[in-house]
């Protein structure tokens, strides 16, 4: 076998309910994941040592060393690969990116999921999707969903999944990519601070930033942590689940929600204008994707999505736009051209 290529989708969160910070620095979530037709392609070939090359959207911002999530996934799989099934020597990973980096669309987790599926095939490990999900959960909270795809409820860190039973409705999305990035840990920390401030005794908030580096949980004031810890546990939105069961895009549009949105907007205030513009232009619903800064809009049809994308692009409220449909399957092997 020369190489294996896997295609893997971006994810949206149709609901993202965030609980208080846990002792390990993560937050318990209840989320409704939804995979959309914006794909990265990851190819692995046997090599004498591990390496990665990244091309496409935001490639220069993807680490090309051991911090790369796809390479970390390769190492995690190698560590548990059954002895003798294959030679889990080095692999060269090539990532062709269309999912923007640090955009709230789980592109890094998607690449890790794709690398797991590709190496599972290359090395003939024979792991099931569930086993790969358990290996991948250690690499990133969204890896399990990138393997599964479709629409699914996520709990815990987001890695405990239940597929959502819903009719085969195809939803039409417009994604507005921002001119900048947001760091996921910083957005979670900003949410904790906002909640602490609401609960009384505002903790000072950092100045708005367009991009940033991870802020360790320990850097948060202890009082802010304990006040944030008083926020209620997250719950699944029955109205959204009922809207999904009905397959009615207008209802789904009205029930989209994201607890991280105020935090993302506080760090990236320009998003407020982008969200408002999409709604004014007739979107059925609008929200920040995950920890942002991508904004997502639901349209009633493919034609409406096309018109909305063109108008948003002309309004100058984002760097670029893309259209996508969902739900789509998770990571799949691309048959090799013979
Ligand atoms: O798991 P992943 O590496 O994608 O998470 C990135 C960061 O996002 C974590 O280090 C944590 O700060 C934050 N996070 C969280 N709660 C989650 C998922 C992520 O606080 N459920």
py3Dmol code that shows the C-alpha trace and the ligand (Angstrom):
import py3Dmol

protein = """\
ATOM      1  CA  UNK A   1       0.000   0.000   0.000  1.00  0.00           C
ATOM      2  CA  UNK A   2       1.519   3.336  -1.033  1.00  0.00           C
ATOM      3  CA  UNK A   3      -0.629   5.791   0.853  1.00  0.00           C
ATOM      4  CA  UNK A   4      -4.064   6.418   2.322  1.00  0.00           C
ATOM      5  CA  UNK A   5      -6.088   9.625   1.918  1.00  0.00           C
ATOM      6  CA  UNK A   6      -8.935  10.532   4.256  1.00  0.00           C
ATOM      7  CA  UNK A   7     -11.456  13.325   3.825  1.00  0.00           C
ATOM      8  CA  UNK A   8     -12.750  14.887   7.039  1.00  0.00           C
ATOM      9  CA  UNK A   9     -15.400  17.562   7.673  1.00  0.00           C
ATOM     10  CA  UNK A  10     -15.514  20.744   9.759  1.00  0.00           C
ATOM     11  CA  UNK A  11     -18.048  20.869  12.584  1.00  0.00           C
ATOM     12  CA  UNK A  12     -20.571  23.400  13.778  1.00  0.00           C
ATOM     13  CA  UNK A  13     -22.207  23.428  17.201  1.00  0.00           C
ATOM     14  CA  UNK A  14     -25.942  24.044  16.817  1.00  0.00           C
ATOM     15  CA  UNK A  15     -26.083  24.272  20.593  1.00  0.00           C
ATOM     16  CA  UNK A  16     -23.058  24.765  22.833  1.00  0.00           C
ATOM     17  CA  UNK A  17     -23.989  24.813  26.510  1.00  0.00           C
ATOM     18  CA  UNK A  18     -20.970  25.213  28.756  1.00  0.00           C
ATOM     19  CA  UNK A  19     -20.873  24.273  32.431  1.00  0.00           C
ATOM     20  CA  UNK A  20     -18.507  25.531  35.094  1.00  0.00           C
ATOM     21  CA  UNK A  21     -14.767  24.855  34.850  1.00  0.00           C
ATOM     22  CA  UNK A  22     -13.711  21.413  36.081  1.00  0.00           C
ATOM     23  CA  UNK A  23     -10.700  20.637  38.223  1.00  0.00           C
ATOM     24  CA  UNK A  24      -8.787  19.536  35.094  1.00  0.00           C
ATOM     25  CA  UNK A  25      -9.337  22.936  33.423  1.00  0.00           C
ATOM     26  CA  UNK A  26     -11.933  21.643  30.935  1.00  0.00           C
ATOM     27  CA  UNK A  27     -15.623  22.499  31.018  1.00  0.00           C
ATOM     28  CA  UNK A  28     -18.470  20.006  30.918  1.00  0.00           C
ATOM     29  CA  UNK A  29     -20.504  20.579  27.800  1.00  0.00           C
ATOM     30  CA  UNK A  30     -23.809  19.688  26.299  1.00  0.00           C
ATOM     31  CA  UNK A  31     -23.482  20.334  22.596  1.00  0.00           C
ATOM     32  CA  UNK A  32     -25.208  19.439  19.355  1.00  0.00           C
ATOM     33  CA  UNK A  33     -22.473  18.788  16.818  1.00  0.00           C
ATOM     34  CA  UNK A  34     -23.222  19.047  13.100  1.00  0.00           C
ATOM     35  CA  UNK A  35     -20.703  18.081  10.403  1.00  0.00           C
ATOM     36  CA  UNK A  36     -20.666  20.283   7.284  1.00  0.00           C
ATOM     37  CA  UNK A  37     -19.245  19.948   3.784  1.00  0.00           C
ATOM     38  CA  UNK A  38     -16.052  21.891   4.305  1.00  0.00           C
ATOM     39  CA  UNK A  39     -13.311  19.282   4.176  1.00  0.00           C
ATOM     40  CA  UNK A  40      -9.621  18.830   4.871  1.00  0.00           C
ATOM     41  CA  UNK A  41      -7.808  15.963   3.160  1.00  0.00           C
ATOM     42  CA  UNK A  42      -5.106  14.078   5.021  1.00  0.00           C
ATOM     43  CA  UNK A  43      -2.754  11.612   3.293  1.00  0.00           C
ATOM     44  CA  UNK A  44      -0.347   9.292   5.090  1.00  0.00           C
ATOM     45  CA  UNK A  45       2.508   7.383   3.440  1.00  0.00           C
ATOM     46  CA  UNK A  46       5.093   5.137   5.059  1.00  0.00           C
ATOM     47  CA  UNK A  47       8.373   6.923   5.692  1.00  0.00           C
ATOM     48  CA  UNK A  48      11.528   6.372   7.710  1.00  0.00           C
ATOM     49  CA  UNK A  49      10.386   8.943  10.285  1.00  0.00           C
ATOM     50  CA  UNK A  50       7.309  10.998  11.163  1.00  0.00           C
ATOM     51  CA  UNK A  51       6.828  14.316   9.401  1.00  0.00           C
ATOM     52  CA  UNK A  52       4.065  16.621   8.241  1.00  0.00           C
ATOM     53  CA  UNK A  53       3.535  19.068   5.382  1.00  0.00           C
ATOM     54  CA  UNK A  54       0.544  21.412   5.331  1.00  0.00           C
ATOM     55  CA  UNK A  55      -0.885  23.288   2.360  1.00  0.00           C
ATOM     56  CA  UNK A  56      -3.975  25.404   1.741  1.00  0.00           C
ATOM     57  CA  UNK A  57      -6.092  27.665   3.964  1.00  0.00           C
ATOM     58  CA  UNK A  58      -3.999  29.030   6.877  1.00  0.00           C
ATOM     59  CA  UNK A  59      -1.244  26.428   6.342  1.00  0.00           C
ATOM     60  CA  UNK A  60       1.465  28.723   7.720  1.00  0.00           C
ATOM     61  CA  UNK A  61      -0.308  28.785  11.103  1.00  0.00           C
ATOM     62  CA  UNK A  62      -0.410  24.998  11.532  1.00  0.00           C
ATOM     63  CA  UNK A  63       2.500  23.599  13.590  1.00  0.00           C
ATOM     64  CA  UNK A  64       4.709  21.350  11.467  1.00  0.00           C
ATOM     65  CA  UNK A  65       6.353  19.604  14.432  1.00  0.00           C
ATOM     66  CA  UNK A  66       5.315  17.245  17.225  1.00  0.00           C
ATOM     67  CA  UNK A  67       2.627  19.759  18.319  1.00  0.00           C
ATOM     68  CA  UNK A  68       0.713  19.061  15.123  1.00  0.00           C
ATOM     69  CA  UNK A  69      -2.506  17.309  16.162  1.00  0.00           C
ATOM     70  CA  UNK A  70      -2.352  14.862  13.233  1.00  0.00           C
ATOM     71  CA  UNK A  71       1.171  13.819  14.252  1.00  0.00           C
ATOM     72  CA  UNK A  72       0.049  13.522  17.877  1.00  0.00           C
ATOM     73  CA  UNK A  73      -2.764  11.253  16.705  1.00  0.00           C
ATOM     74  CA  UNK A  74      -0.251   9.132  14.749  1.00  0.00           C
ATOM     75  CA  UNK A  75       1.884   8.774  17.897  1.00  0.00           C
ATOM     76  CA  UNK A  76      -1.177   7.914  20.025  1.00  0.00           C
ATOM     77  CA  UNK A  77      -2.236   5.196  17.571  1.00  0.00           C
ATOM     78  CA  UNK A  78       1.288   3.790  17.297  1.00  0.00           C
ATOM     79  CA  UNK A  79       1.454   3.501  21.093  1.00  0.00           C
ATOM     80  CA  UNK A  80      -1.530   1.121  21.118  1.00  0.00           C
ATOM     81  CA  UNK A  81      -1.140  -0.583  17.714  1.00  0.00           C
ATOM     82  CA  UNK A  82      -1.266  -4.366  18.179  1.00  0.00           C
ATOM     83  CA  UNK A  83       2.184  -5.930  17.830  1.00  0.00           C
ATOM     84  CA  UNK A  84       2.762  -7.686  14.532  1.00  0.00           C
ATOM     85  CA  UNK A  85      -0.238  -6.415  12.547  1.00  0.00           C
ATOM     86  CA  UNK A  86       1.879  -3.956  10.626  1.00  0.00           C
ATOM     87  CA  UNK A  87       5.086  -2.052  10.819  1.00  0.00           C
ATOM     88  CA  UNK A  88       4.057   1.149  12.557  1.00  0.00           C
ATOM     89  CA  UNK A  89       7.266   2.905  11.546  1.00  0.00           C
ATOM     90  CA  UNK A  90       7.364   6.520  10.465  1.00  0.00           C
ATOM     91  CA  UNK A  91       4.678   8.158   8.382  1.00  0.00           C
ATOM     92  CA  UNK A  92       4.701  11.304   6.352  1.00  0.00           C
ATOM     93  CA  UNK A  93       1.428  13.176   6.755  1.00  0.00           C
ATOM     94  CA  UNK A  94       0.241  15.632   4.104  1.00  0.00           C
ATOM     95  CA  UNK A  95      -2.643  17.915   5.091  1.00  0.00           C
ATOM     96  CA  UNK A  96      -4.546  19.848   2.429  1.00  0.00           C
ATOM     97  CA  UNK A  97      -6.496  22.420   4.421  1.00  0.00           C
ATOM     98  CA  UNK A  98      -9.772  24.052   3.538  1.00  0.00           C
ATOM     99  CA  UNK A  99     -10.981  24.326   7.140  1.00  0.00           C
ATOM    100  CA  UNK A 100      -9.516  27.588   8.494  1.00  0.00           C
ATOM    101  CA  UNK A 101      -7.144  27.356  11.467  1.00  0.00           C
ATOM    102  CA  UNK A 102      -8.278  28.463  14.972  1.00  0.00           C
ATOM    103  CA  UNK A 103     -11.671  29.399  13.543  1.00  0.00           C
ATOM    104  CA  UNK A 104     -14.013  27.443  15.841  1.00  0.00           C
ATOM    105  CA  UNK A 105     -14.575  24.720  13.241  1.00  0.00           C
ATOM    106  CA  UNK A 106     -12.391  22.025  14.857  1.00  0.00           C
ATOM    107  CA  UNK A 107      -9.996  21.807  11.928  1.00  0.00           C
ATOM    108  CA  UNK A 108      -7.136  20.526  14.108  1.00  0.00           C
ATOM    109  CA  UNK A 109      -9.295  17.800  15.654  1.00  0.00           C
ATOM    110  CA  UNK A 110     -10.543  16.925  12.160  1.00  0.00           C
ATOM    111  CA  UNK A 111      -6.983  16.420  10.930  1.00  0.00           C
ATOM    112  CA  UNK A 112      -6.217  14.256  13.969  1.00  0.00           C
ATOM    113  CA  UNK A 113      -9.308  12.132  13.272  1.00  0.00           C
ATOM    114  CA  UNK A 114      -8.317  11.762   9.621  1.00  0.00           C
ATOM    115  CA  UNK A 115      -4.773  10.726  10.576  1.00  0.00           C
ATOM    116  CA  UNK A 116      -6.198   8.039  12.896  1.00  0.00           C
ATOM    117  CA  UNK A 117      -8.430   6.600  10.169  1.00  0.00           C
ATOM    118  CA  UNK A 118      -5.590   6.750   7.620  1.00  0.00           C
ATOM    119  CA  UNK A 119      -2.968   5.056   9.831  1.00  0.00           C
ATOM    120  CA  UNK A 120      -5.496   2.482  11.061  1.00  0.00           C
ATOM    121  CA  UNK A 121      -5.799   1.501   7.379  1.00  0.00           C
ATOM    122  CA  UNK A 122      -2.101   1.876   6.454  1.00  0.00           C
ATOM    123  CA  UNK A 123      -0.970  -0.272   9.383  1.00  0.00           C
ATOM    124  CA  UNK A 124      -3.981  -2.619   9.192  1.00  0.00           C
ATOM    125  CA  UNK A 125      -4.619  -2.131  12.924  1.00  0.00           C
ATOM    126  CA  UNK A 126      -8.275  -3.116  12.598  1.00  0.00           C
ATOM    127  CA  UNK A 127      -9.520  -0.709  15.278  1.00  0.00           C
ATOM    128  CA  UNK A 128     -13.237   0.117  15.245  1.00  0.00           C
ATOM    129  CA  UNK A 129     -14.477   3.711  15.014  1.00  0.00           C
ATOM    130  CA  UNK A 130     -15.301   3.553  18.741  1.00  0.00           C
ATOM    131  CA  UNK A 131     -11.754   2.428  19.565  1.00  0.00           C
ATOM    132  CA  UNK A 132     -10.291   5.196  17.384  1.00  0.00           C
ATOM    133  CA  UNK A 133     -12.564   7.680  19.174  1.00  0.00           C
ATOM    134  CA  UNK A 134     -11.178   6.588  22.545  1.00  0.00           C
ATOM    135  CA  UNK A 135      -7.600   7.026  21.271  1.00  0.00           C
ATOM    136  CA  UNK A 136      -8.486  10.366  19.640  1.00  0.00           C
ATOM    137  CA  UNK A 137     -10.254  11.842  22.669  1.00  0.00           C
ATOM    138  CA  UNK A 138      -6.862  12.221  24.344  1.00  0.00           C
ATOM    139  CA  UNK A 139      -5.632  14.298  21.388  1.00  0.00           C
ATOM    140  CA  UNK A 140      -8.586  16.723  21.211  1.00  0.00           C
ATOM    141  CA  UNK A 141     -12.128  17.061  22.520  1.00  0.00           C
ATOM    142  CA  UNK A 142     -13.669  17.197  19.021  1.00  0.00           C
ATOM    143  CA  UNK A 143     -11.778  14.242  17.477  1.00  0.00           C
ATOM    144  CA  UNK A 144     -14.498  11.716  18.349  1.00  0.00           C
ATOM    145  CA  UNK A 145     -17.131  13.744  16.520  1.00  0.00           C
ATOM    146  CA  UNK A 146     -14.914  14.235  13.453  1.00  0.00           C
ATOM    147  CA  UNK A 147     -14.808  10.423  13.207  1.00  0.00           C
ATOM    148  CA  UNK A 148     -18.581  10.049  13.600  1.00  0.00           C
ATOM    149  CA  UNK A 149     -19.971  13.007  11.618  1.00  0.00           C
ATOM    150  CA  UNK A 150     -23.681  13.645  11.017  1.00  0.00           C
ATOM    151  CA  UNK A 151     -25.530  15.403  13.827  1.00  0.00           C
ATOM    152  CA  UNK A 152     -24.845  14.199  17.353  1.00  0.00           C
ATOM    153  CA  UNK A 153     -25.209  15.242  20.965  1.00  0.00           C
ATOM    154  CA  UNK A 154     -21.873  15.580  22.752  1.00  0.00           C
ATOM    155  CA  UNK A 155     -21.374  15.528  26.509  1.00  0.00           C
ATOM    156  CA  UNK A 156     -18.435  15.518  28.882  1.00  0.00           C
ATOM    157  CA  UNK A 157     -15.641  17.443  27.142  1.00  0.00           C
ATOM    158  CA  UNK A 158     -17.611  16.827  23.937  1.00  0.00           C
ATOM    159  CA  UNK A 159     -16.165  13.368  23.395  1.00  0.00           C
ATOM    160  CA  UNK A 160     -19.179  11.361  24.666  1.00  0.00           C
ATOM    161  CA  UNK A 161     -21.462  11.150  21.646  1.00  0.00           C
ATOM    162  CA  UNK A 162     -25.016  10.074  20.893  1.00  0.00           C
ATOM    163  CA  UNK A 163     -26.141  10.347  17.251  1.00  0.00           C
ATOM    164  CA  UNK A 164     -29.204  12.585  16.924  1.00  0.00           C
ATOM    165  CA  UNK A 165     -32.175  10.859  15.342  1.00  0.00           C
ATOM    166  CA  UNK A 166     -33.508  13.277  12.739  1.00  0.00           C
ATOM    167  CA  UNK A 167     -35.007  13.183   9.241  1.00  0.00           C
ATOM    168  CA  UNK A 168     -32.598  13.404   6.313  1.00  0.00           C
ATOM    169  CA  UNK A 169     -32.970  17.177   5.993  1.00  0.00           C
ATOM    170  CA  UNK A 170     -30.126  18.973   4.290  1.00  0.00           C
ATOM    171  CA  UNK A 171     -29.337  22.352   5.837  1.00  0.00           C
ATOM    172  CA  UNK A 172     -27.707  25.175   3.879  1.00  0.00           C
ATOM    173  CA  UNK A 173     -25.068  27.154   5.756  1.00  0.00           C
ATOM    174  CA  UNK A 174     -23.023  30.241   5.001  1.00  0.00           C
ATOM    175  CA  UNK A 175     -19.748  30.575   6.881  1.00  0.00           C
ATOM    176  CA  UNK A 176     -18.166  34.013   7.293  1.00  0.00           C
ATOM    177  CA  UNK A 177     -14.453  33.657   8.011  1.00  0.00           C
ATOM    178  CA  UNK A 178     -12.962  36.399  10.165  1.00  0.00           C
ATOM    179  CA  UNK A 179      -9.824  38.357   9.599  1.00  0.00           C
ATOM    180  CA  UNK A 180      -8.083  36.873  12.644  1.00  0.00           C
ATOM    181  CA  UNK A 181      -8.135  33.958  15.047  1.00  0.00           C
ATOM    182  CA  UNK A 182      -9.321  33.186  18.555  1.00  0.00           C
ATOM    183  CA  UNK A 183      -7.609  30.874  21.014  1.00  0.00           C
ATOM    184  CA  UNK A 184     -10.079  28.310  22.385  1.00  0.00           C
ATOM    185  CA  UNK A 185      -8.674  28.340  25.965  1.00  0.00           C
ATOM    186  CA  UNK A 186      -8.829  32.153  25.973  1.00  0.00           C
ATOM    187  CA  UNK A 187     -12.478  32.138  24.936  1.00  0.00           C
ATOM    188  CA  UNK A 188     -13.393  29.630  27.669  1.00  0.00           C
ATOM    189  CA  UNK A 189     -11.468  31.752  30.194  1.00  0.00           C
ATOM    190  CA  UNK A 190     -13.303  34.881  28.999  1.00  0.00           C
ATOM    191  CA  UNK A 191     -16.638  33.088  29.528  1.00  0.00           C
ATOM    192  CA  UNK A 192     -15.628  32.185  33.088  1.00  0.00           C
ATOM    193  CA  UNK A 193     -14.743  35.843  33.720  1.00  0.00           C
ATOM    194  CA  UNK A 194     -18.022  37.117  32.247  1.00  0.00           C
ATOM    195  CA  UNK A 195     -19.981  34.692  34.416  1.00  0.00           C
ATOM    196  CA  UNK A 196     -17.962  35.619  37.473  1.00  0.00           C
ATOM    197  CA  UNK A 197     -18.623  39.297  36.799  1.00  0.00           C
ATOM    198  CA  UNK A 198     -22.366  38.614  36.415  1.00  0.00           C
ATOM    199  CA  UNK A 199     -22.384  36.668  39.660  1.00  0.00           C
ATOM    200  CA  UNK A 200     -21.014  39.789  41.374  1.00  0.00           C
ATOM    201  CA  UNK A 201     -17.586  41.324  41.786  1.00  0.00           C
ATOM    202  CA  UNK A 202     -16.268  41.783  38.259  1.00  0.00           C
ATOM    203  CA  UNK A 203     -12.848  40.362  37.537  1.00  0.00           C
ATOM    204  CA  UNK A 204     -10.857  42.639  35.220  1.00  0.00           C
ATOM    205  CA  UNK A 205     -11.160  41.580  31.597  1.00  0.00           C
ATOM    206  CA  UNK A 206      -8.231  41.675  29.198  1.00  0.00           C
ATOM    207  CA  UNK A 207      -8.261  44.103  26.300  1.00  0.00           C
ATOM    208  CA  UNK A 208      -9.885  42.787  23.125  1.00  0.00           C
ATOM    209  CA  UNK A 209      -7.478  40.842  20.932  1.00  0.00           C
ATOM    210  CA  UNK A 210      -7.774  39.358  17.462  1.00  0.00           C
ATOM    211  CA  UNK A 211      -5.390  36.526  18.042  1.00  0.00           C
ATOM    212  CA  UNK A 212      -3.625  35.086  20.996  1.00  0.00           C
ATOM    213  CA  UNK A 213      -1.893  32.229  22.647  1.00  0.00           C
ATOM    214  CA  UNK A 214      -3.230  29.766  25.172  1.00  0.00           C
ATOM    215  CA  UNK A 215      -3.854  31.137  28.624  1.00  0.00           C
ATOM    216  CA  UNK A 216      -3.333  28.461  31.232  1.00  0.00           C
ATOM    217  CA  UNK A 217      -6.279  27.909  33.562  1.00  0.00           C
ATOM    218  CA  UNK A 218      -4.026  28.685  36.539  1.00  0.00           C
ATOM    219  CA  UNK A 219      -3.645  32.251  35.221  1.00  0.00           C
ATOM    220  CA  UNK A 220      -7.283  32.954  36.144  1.00  0.00           C
ATOM    221  CA  UNK A 221      -7.853  34.600  39.506  1.00  0.00           C
ATOM    222  CA  UNK A 222      -8.966  31.989  42.025  1.00  0.00           C
ATOM    223  CA  UNK A 223     -12.023  34.052  43.049  1.00  0.00           C
ATOM    224  CA  UNK A 224     -13.136  34.264  39.405  1.00  0.00           C
ATOM    225  CA  UNK A 225     -12.785  30.489  39.102  1.00  0.00           C
ATOM    226  CA  UNK A 226     -14.896  29.817  42.153  1.00  0.00           C
ATOM    227  CA  UNK A 227     -17.596  32.307  41.089  1.00  0.00           C
ATOM    228  CA  UNK A 228     -17.680  30.759  37.602  1.00  0.00           C
ATOM    229  CA  UNK A 229     -17.980  27.352  39.246  1.00  0.00           C
ATOM    230  CA  UNK A 230     -21.401  28.426  40.529  1.00  0.00           C
ATOM    231  CA  UNK A 231     -22.906  28.531  37.010  1.00  0.00           C
ATOM    232  CA  UNK A 232     -25.555  25.818  36.549  1.00  0.00           C
ATOM    233  CA  UNK A 233     -24.803  22.509  34.806  1.00  0.00           C
ATOM    234  CA  UNK A 234     -25.515  22.623  31.072  1.00  0.00           C
ATOM    235  CA  UNK A 235     -28.644  20.996  29.610  1.00  0.00           C
ATOM    236  CA  UNK A 236     -29.766  19.886  26.158  1.00  0.00           C
ATOM    237  CA  UNK A 237     -32.115  22.371  24.437  1.00  0.00           C
ATOM    238  CA  UNK A 238     -35.400  20.530  23.889  1.00  0.00           C
ATOM    239  CA  UNK A 239     -36.594  23.196  21.420  1.00  0.00           C
ATOM    240  CA  UNK A 240     -33.554  22.656  19.172  1.00  0.00           C
ATOM    241  CA  UNK A 241     -33.923  18.863  19.299  1.00  0.00           C
ATOM    242  CA  UNK A 242     -37.605  19.157  18.416  1.00  0.00           C
ATOM    243  CA  UNK A 243     -36.741  21.568  15.565  1.00  0.00           C
ATOM    244  CA  UNK A 244     -34.181  19.044  14.245  1.00  0.00           C
ATOM    245  CA  UNK A 245     -36.748  16.236  14.449  1.00  0.00           C
ATOM    246  CA  UNK A 246     -39.212  18.363  12.461  1.00  0.00           C
ATOM    247  CA  UNK A 247     -36.591  19.122   9.808  1.00  0.00           C
ATOM    248  CA  UNK A 248     -37.885  22.724   9.716  1.00  0.00           C
ATOM    249  CA  UNK A 249     -34.913  24.995   8.976  1.00  0.00           C
ATOM    250  CA  UNK A 250     -36.743  28.119  10.206  1.00  0.00           C
ATOM    251  CA  UNK A 251     -37.279  26.487  13.616  1.00  0.00           C
ATOM    252  CA  UNK A 252     -33.673  25.281  13.714  1.00  0.00           C
ATOM    253  CA  UNK A 253     -32.510  28.812  12.857  1.00  0.00           C
ATOM    254  CA  UNK A 254     -34.441  30.245  15.781  1.00  0.00           C
ATOM    255  CA  UNK A 255     -33.054  27.747  18.276  1.00  0.00           C
ATOM    256  CA  UNK A 256     -29.314  27.937  17.518  1.00  0.00           C
ATOM    257  CA  UNK A 257     -27.355  28.871  20.658  1.00  0.00           C
ATOM    258  CA  UNK A 258     -23.790  29.145  21.840  1.00  0.00           C
ATOM    259  CA  UNK A 259     -22.760  29.981  25.419  1.00  0.00           C
ATOM    260  CA  UNK A 260     -19.290  30.899  24.141  1.00  0.00           C
ATOM    261  CA  UNK A 261     -20.668  33.573  21.823  1.00  0.00           C
ATOM    262  CA  UNK A 262     -20.638  36.509  24.295  1.00  0.00           C
ATOM    263  CA  UNK A 263     -17.084  35.583  25.270  1.00  0.00           C
ATOM    264  CA  UNK A 264     -15.942  35.354  21.644  1.00  0.00           C
ATOM    265  CA  UNK A 265     -17.612  38.694  20.840  1.00  0.00           C
ATOM    266  CA  UNK A 266     -16.003  40.317  23.896  1.00  0.00           C
ATOM    267  CA  UNK A 267     -12.574  39.302  22.581  1.00  0.00           C
ATOM    268  CA  UNK A 268     -13.408  40.039  18.928  1.00  0.00           C
ATOM    269  CA  UNK A 269     -16.015  42.837  18.892  1.00  0.00           C
ATOM    270  CA  UNK A 270     -16.196  43.011  15.073  1.00  0.00           C
ATOM    271  CA  UNK A 271     -18.185  39.742  15.158  1.00  0.00           C
ATOM    272  CA  UNK A 272     -21.244  41.642  16.428  1.00  0.00           C
ATOM    273  CA  UNK A 273     -21.447  43.487  13.121  1.00  0.00           C
ATOM    274  CA  UNK A 274     -20.962  40.305  11.079  1.00  0.00           C
ATOM    275  CA  UNK A 275     -23.760  38.493  12.947  1.00  0.00           C
ATOM    276  CA  UNK A 276     -26.124  41.462  12.599  1.00  0.00           C
ATOM    277  CA  UNK A 277     -25.373  41.797   8.881  1.00  0.00           C
ATOM    278  CA  UNK A 278     -26.236  38.147   8.202  1.00  0.00           C
ATOM    279  CA  UNK A 279     -29.554  38.430  10.044  1.00  0.00           C
ATOM    280  CA  UNK A 280     -30.416  41.680   8.247  1.00  0.00           C
ATOM    281  CA  UNK A 281     -29.701  39.904   4.963  1.00  0.00           C
ATOM    282  CA  UNK A 282     -32.332  37.286   5.765  1.00  0.00           C
ATOM    283  CA  UNK A 283     -30.517  34.417   7.500  1.00  0.00           C
ATOM    284  CA  UNK A 284     -32.851  32.121   9.470  1.00  0.00           C
ATOM    285  CA  UNK A 285     -30.364  32.141  12.325  1.00  0.00           C
ATOM    286  CA  UNK A 286     -26.841  33.235  13.128  1.00  0.00           C
ATOM    287  CA  UNK A 287     -24.226  32.242  15.640  1.00  0.00           C
ATOM    288  CA  UNK A 288     -20.526  32.146  16.319  1.00  0.00           C
ATOM    289  CA  UNK A 289     -19.022  28.749  15.431  1.00  0.00           C
ATOM    290  CA  UNK A 290     -17.681  27.062  18.577  1.00  0.00           C
ATOM    291  CA  UNK A 291     -15.114  29.360  20.165  1.00  0.00           C
ATOM    292  CA  UNK A 292     -15.096  31.541  17.020  1.00  0.00           C
ATOM    293  CA  UNK A 293     -14.288  33.726  15.281  1.00  0.00           C
ATOM    294  CA  UNK A 294     -16.121  32.190  12.275  1.00  0.00           C
ATOM    295  CA  UNK A 295     -19.781  33.294  12.073  1.00  0.00           C
ATOM    296  CA  UNK A 296     -22.361  30.843  10.751  1.00  0.00           C
ATOM    297  CA  UNK A 297     -25.697  31.585   9.099  1.00  0.00           C
ATOM    298  CA  UNK A 298     -28.529  29.229   8.209  1.00  0.00           C
ATOM    299  CA  UNK A 299     -30.361  29.793   4.907  1.00  0.00           C
ATOM    300  CA  UNK A 300     -33.693  28.350   3.782  1.00  0.00           C
ATOM    301  CA  UNK A 301     -32.396  26.941   0.475  1.00  0.00           C
ATOM    302  CA  UNK A 302     -29.280  26.542  -1.665  1.00  0.00           C
ATOM    303  CA  UNK A 303     -30.313  29.619  -3.667  1.00  0.00           C
ATOM    304  CA  UNK A 304     -30.818  31.719  -0.536  1.00  0.00           C
ATOM    305  CA  UNK A 305     -27.435  30.590   0.750  1.00  0.00           C
ATOM    306  CA  UNK A 306     -25.818  31.661  -2.512  1.00  0.00           C
ATOM    307  CA  UNK A 307     -27.476  35.090  -2.336  1.00  0.00           C
ATOM    308  CA  UNK A 308     -26.585  35.503   1.341  1.00  0.00           C
ATOM    309  CA  UNK A 309     -22.965  34.545   0.701  1.00  0.00           C
ATOM    310  CA  UNK A 310     -22.710  37.086  -2.118  1.00  0.00           C
ATOM    311  CA  UNK A 311     -24.295  39.861  -0.037  1.00  0.00           C
ATOM    312  CA  UNK A 312     -22.178  39.141   3.036  1.00  0.00           C
ATOM    313  CA  UNK A 313     -19.078  39.120   0.923  1.00  0.00           C
ATOM    314  CA  UNK A 314     -20.063  42.511  -0.538  1.00  0.00           C
ATOM    315  CA  UNK A 315     -20.878  43.954   2.906  1.00  0.00           C
ATOM    316  CA  UNK A 316     -17.224  43.861   3.929  1.00  0.00           C
ATOM    317  CA  UNK A 317     -17.972  42.332   7.349  1.00  0.00           C
ATOM    318  CA  UNK A 318     -15.629  39.343   7.054  1.00  0.00           C
ATOM    319  CA  UNK A 319     -12.466  38.141   5.318  1.00  0.00           C
ATOM    320  CA  UNK A 320     -14.194  35.615   3.058  1.00  0.00           C
ATOM    321  CA  UNK A 321     -17.299  33.446   2.888  1.00  0.00           C
ATOM    322  CA  UNK A 322     -18.005  29.823   2.057  1.00  0.00           C
ATOM    323  CA  UNK A 323     -21.160  27.780   1.641  1.00  0.00           C
ATOM    324  CA  UNK A 324     -21.583  24.337   3.132  1.00  0.00           C
ATOM    325  CA  UNK A 325     -24.328  21.795   3.634  1.00  0.00           C
ATOM    326  CA  UNK A 326     -24.878  19.456   6.525  1.00  0.00           C
ATOM    327  CA  UNK A 327     -25.071  16.961   7.922  1.00  0.00           C
ATOM    328  CA  UNK A 328     -22.260  15.033   6.178  1.00  0.00           C
ATOM    329  CA  UNK A 329     -20.458  11.837   7.282  1.00  0.00           C
ATOM    330  CA  UNK A 330     -17.322  11.894   9.431  1.00  0.00           C
ATOM    331  CA  UNK A 331     -13.799  10.972   8.314  1.00  0.00           C
ATOM    332  CA  UNK A 332     -13.838   8.623   5.297  1.00  0.00           C
ATOM    333  CA  UNK A 333     -11.115   7.006   3.221  1.00  0.00           C
ATOM    334  CA  UNK A 334     -10.956   8.424  -0.306  1.00  0.00           C
ATOM    335  CA  UNK A 335     -10.771   5.526  -2.775  1.00  0.00           C
ATOM    336  CA  UNK A 336      -7.445   5.694  -4.603  1.00  0.00           C
ATOM    337  CA  UNK A 337      -7.608   6.434  -8.339  1.00  0.00           C
ATOM    338  CA  UNK A 338      -6.455   3.341 -10.192  1.00  0.00           C
TER     339      UNK A 338
END
"""
ligand_1 = """\
21
LIG
O -9.554 19.409 23.797
P -8.991 20.574 23.052
O -7.499 20.532 22.955
O -9.642 20.814 21.747
O -9.345 21.852 23.949
C -8.663 23.059 23.800
C -8.901 23.911 25.028
O -10.264 24.341 25.076
C -8.671 23.213 26.352
O -7.319 23.285 26.729
C -9.579 23.993 27.290
O -8.966 25.211 27.695
C -10.747 24.360 26.402
N -11.857 23.413 26.523
C -12.635 23.416 27.679
N -13.666 22.530 27.804
C -13.961 21.673 26.799
C -13.203 21.652 25.612
C -12.147 22.534 25.505
O -12.383 24.208 28.589
N -14.994 20.838 26.948
"""
view = py3Dmol.view(width=600, height=400)
view.addModel(protein, "pdb")
view.setStyle({"model": 0}, {"cartoon": {"style": "trace"}})
view.addModel(ligand_1, "xyz")
view.setStyle({"model": 1}, {"stick": {}})
view.zoomTo()
view.show()
